[in-house]
């Protein structure tokens, strides 16, 4: 939807009306100038799949914010994720300026992969600033490059 909008600085419009979606794959991918984003308008309750075609075989919110280099705070704590979501791969990777992350309650999900979740988040200095942790690590099978 906003992928590769490299000059986009902020999204604040709470009047967005999107039809129910099941795919947020790379929704804000490579929005490298994005500094501020208000996602209170985004309904994630119908989300079941984070990729298209056969590119990834798992469901998830894959690469949703990957490459948002100027984003300092990301609050997705209101996201409602169904039990079919099982991947956080690249969800916030390469967010170089990200200092604070507010994640949703993942206890109702089936997340098994956090591949590259925080990859390239150079400004995230402490997991204390990541609200929503700890995750239920017992279900995870893939941690590849999670903090690389």
C-alpha positions, 0 to 999 in steps of 0.5 A, spaced: 500 500 500 505 504 501 511 500 499 517 504 497 514 511 498 521 513 500 519 521 501 513 519 506 514 522 512 508 521 516 501 518 516 496 521 521 490 520 518 485 516 522 479 517 517 482 511 512 477 506 511 480 500 508 476 494 506 478 488 511 484 485 509 488 479 510 495 481 507 499 486 510 505 484 506 510 490 506 505 495 507 510 500 509 516 497 506 522 501 505 518 508 507 525 510 509 523 517 511 517 515 515 518 518 522 511 518 525 505 513 524 499 513 527 496 506 526 490 507 530 485 506 524 488 500 522 484 494 523 488 487 523 482 483 526 481 480 519 489 479 517 491 471 516 496 472 511 502 476 510 505 474 504 502 473 497 503 468 492 508 462 494 514 467 496 513 465 503 509 459 505 508 461 512 502 466 515 504 473 518 506 480 518 512 479 514 516 485 512 511 490 514 515 495 516 522 493 513 526 499 511 523 504 515 529 507 517 527 514 520 521 511 524 523 512 532 517 509 535 512 504 533 506 502 537 502 496 534 500 494 541 492 495 539 493 490 533 489 484 534 492 478 531 489 471 529 491 464 531 493 463 524 499 468 524 505 464 525 511 469 523 514 476 525 519 475 519 522 482 518 516 485 521 520 491 523 527 489 520 532 495 518 528 500 522 535 504 524 532 509 528 527 505 532 528 506 539 521 504 542 517 498 540 510 497 543 508 490 540 501 487 541 499 481 546 502 475 542 499 470 546 493 468 542 497 467 536 501 461 533 508 465 532 513 460 531 518 464 527 522 471 529 527 471 523 530 478 522 525 481 527 529 486 530 535 485 524 538 492 523 535 496 529 541 499 531 538 504 535 534 499 539 538 499 545 534 495 550 529 490 550 526 494 556 523 499 551 520 493 547 513 492 550 509 486 549 515 482 550 517 476 553 514 472 547 512 465 548 519 462 546 517 455 547 513 455 540 519 458 536 523 454 531 526 460 527 530 465 530 535 466 524 538 473 524 533 476 529 538 481 532 543 481 527 
